[in-house]
Amino acid sequence: MTMRRAVIALPLLALPGLASAQQSGPTRQQEARRAELDSLFETLKIAPDEAAAALVEGRIRVLWIESASPAAVLLLRRGARNLAARTFDEALEDFDAALVLSPDSAEAWHQRAQAYAAMGDARSAARDLQETLRLEPRHFPALVTLSTLQEQAGDAAGALRSMQAALDLNPRLRGGQERLRELRRKAEGDVT
């Protein structure tokens, strides 16, 4: 009986060490996702046309969303539906809950920033965009959202810089070149 208790106690003693080892570094799945993202971003820069770029961009967005926990992914999807339906308070609740479950999800921060922007809370949107870009500096949709907020605030030069940064990451961004030309005209003083 004593031997049996000793055998049962061994796995219990090993659990704290195992838990800390798992938390100390990225998992293989996270490393594989990062490697795939790196490859996709390189491919995005050389995409031959908008259609090819859109396929790569779609895969990047899927990876960003899937980096959250499964429950957070469901909340993000529901929040996106609520945002599209213009039920901003409900969308914000969904994104808040997703961030509680997955605080390291850049996409969750970005989607909540979009909800704040839609509600007219530019300060909160900018704060969430800052966190998005801290977690994923290549998050070109966050740079586009930031560019829009900067333009609305009258900062044409800042909006131009953010849009240029987005296009440096995704040169075939749909409508990006036209927006860049428009922002360049505004930043240089020609608003016609």
C-alpha positions in Angstrom: 0.0 0.0 0.0 2.8 2.4 0.8 4.5 1.7 -2.6 1.2 2.5 -4.4 0.8 5.8 -2.6 4.4 6.7 -3.5 3.7 5.9 -7.2 0.6 8.0 -7.2 2.3 10.9 -5.4 5.1 11.1 -8.0 3.0 12.5 -10.8 1.4 15.0 -8.5 4.9 16.2 -7.5 5.9 16.5 -11.1 2.9 18.7 -12.1 4.2 22.1 -10.8 7.4 21.7 -12.7 5.6 20.6 -15.8 3.3 23.6 -15.6 6.2 26.0 -15.3 8.1 24.4 -18.2 5.0 24.8 -20.4 4.7 28.4 -19.5 8.4 29.3 -19.9 8.4 29.4 -23.7 6.3 29.2 -26.8 4.7 25.9 -27.7 5.5 24.1 -30.9 2.2 25.2 -32.3 3.0 28.8 -31.6 6.4 28.4 -33.2 4.9 26.8 -36.3 2.3 29.6 -36.5 5.0 32.2 -36.2 7.1 30.5 -38.9 4.0 30.3 -41.2 3.3 34.0 -40.6 6.9 34.9 -41.4 6.6 33.0 -44.7 3.2 34.5 -45.5 4.4 38.0 -45.0 7.3 37.4 -47.3 4.9 36.0 -49.9 2.6 39.0 -49.4 5.3 41.4 -50.4 5.8 39.7 -53.7 2.2 38.8 -54.6 1.8 39.3 -58.3 -1.7 40.9 -58.0 -4.5 41.8 -55.7 -6.2 38.4 -56.0 -3.1 36.5 -54.9 -2.5 39.0 -52.1 -6.0 38.6 -50.9 -5.5 34.8 -50.5 -2.4 35.3 -48.5 -4.0 38.1 -46.5 -6.9 35.8 -45.7 -4.6 33.1 -44.4 -2.7 35.6 -42.2 -6.0 36.8 -40.7 -7.0 33.2 -40.0 -3.8 32.6 -38.2 -4.2 35.8 -36.1 -7.7 34.7 -35.1 -6.7 31.1 -34.4 -4.0 32.3 -32.0 -6.7 33.0 -29.5 -8.3 30.3 -27.4 -11.2 28.4 -29.0 -13.8 30.1 -26.8 -12.2 33.5 -27.6 -12.5 32.7 -31.3 -16.2 32.2 -30.9 -16.5 35.5 -29.1 -14.5 37.3 -31.8 -16.7 35.9 -34.5 -19.9 36.9 -32.6 -18.4 40.3 -31.9 -17.6 40.8 -35.6 -21.2 39.9 -36.4 -22.5 42.4 -33.8 -20.1 45.0 -35.1 -21.4 44.5 -38.7 -25.0 44.7 -37.3 -24.0 48.0 -35.6 -24.8 46.7 -32.2 -21.7 48.2 -30.8 -22.3 47.7 -27.1 -22.8 43.9 -27.7 -19.7 43.8 -29.9 -17.7 45.5 -27.2 -18.9 43.0 -24.6 -17.8 40.1 -26.9 -14.4 41.6 -27.5 -13.9 42.3 -23.8 -14.7 38.7 -23.0 -12.4 37.5 -25.7 -9.6 39.6 -24.3 -10.1 38.1 -20.8 -9.7 34.6 -22.3 -6.8 35.6 -24.7 -5.1 38.8 -23.7 -2.2 38.1 -26.1 -4.4 38.0 -29.1 -3.5 41.0 -31.3 -6.6 40.4 -33.4 -8.9 40.6 -30.3 -7.3 44.0 -29.5 -7.8 45.2 -33.1 -11.4 44.1 -33.2 -12.1 45.9 -30.0 -10.4 49.0 -31.3 -12.7 48.9 -34.3 -15.7 48.7 -32.0 -14.4 51.7 -30.0 -13.8 53.6 -33.2 -17.3 52.9 -34.4 -18.7 54.2 -31.1 -16.7 57.4 -31.5 -14.2 56.6 -28.7 -11.0 57.4 -30.6 -8.8 57.5 -27.4 -9.8 53.9 -26.4 -9.5 52.8 -30.0 -6.0 54.2 -30.2 -5.0 52.6 -27.0 -6.2 49.2 -28.3 -4.4 49.7 -31.6 -1.2 50.4 -29.7 -1.6 47.1 -27.9 -2.3 45.3 -31.2 0.9 46.7 -32.7 2.9 45.8 -29.6 1.8 42.2 -29.9 2.0 42.0 -33.7 4.0 44.9 -35.3 3.0 43.6 -38.8 -0.7 43.9 -38.1 -1.4 46.0 -41.3 -5.2 46.2 -40.7 -4.4 47.9 -37.3 -2.2 50.4 -39.2 -5.0 51.1 -41.6 -7.4 51.7 -38.7 -4.9 53.9 -37.0 -4.5 55.9 -40.3 -8.2 56.5 -40.4 -8.3 57.7 -36.8 -5.3 60.0 -37.4 -7.0 61.4 -40.5 -10.2 62.0 -38.5 -8.2 63.8 -35.9 -6.7 66.1 -38.5 -3.2 64.5 -38.4 -2.7 64.0 -42.2 1.0 63.4 -41.8 0.5 60.7 -39.2 -2.3 59.1 -41.3 0.1 59.1 -44.2 2.9 57.4 -42.2 0.6 54.8 -40.9 -0.9 54.0 -44.3 2.6 53.8 -45.8 3.6 51.4 -43.0 0.6 49.2 -43.8 1.5 49.2 -47.5 5.1 48.3 -46.7 3.7 45.1 -45.2 1.0 44.5 -47.7 1.8 46.4 -51.0 -1.3 45.0 -52.7 -3.7 46.2 -50.0 -7.1 46.7 -51.6 -7.6 50.5 -52.2 -4.3 51.2 -50.4 -2.5 53.1 -53.2 -5.5 55.3 -53.8 -5.7 56.1 -50.1 -2.0 56.8 -50.0 -2.2 59.3 -52.8 -5.2 61.0 -51.1 -3.3 61.2 -47.8 -0.2 62.5 -49.5 -2.2 65.3 -51.1 -3.7 66.2 -47.7 -0.4 66.0 -45.9 1.2 68.3 -48.5 -1.6 70.8 -48.2 -3.5 70.2 -51.3 -6.9 69.0 -50.0 -8.7 69.2 -53.4 
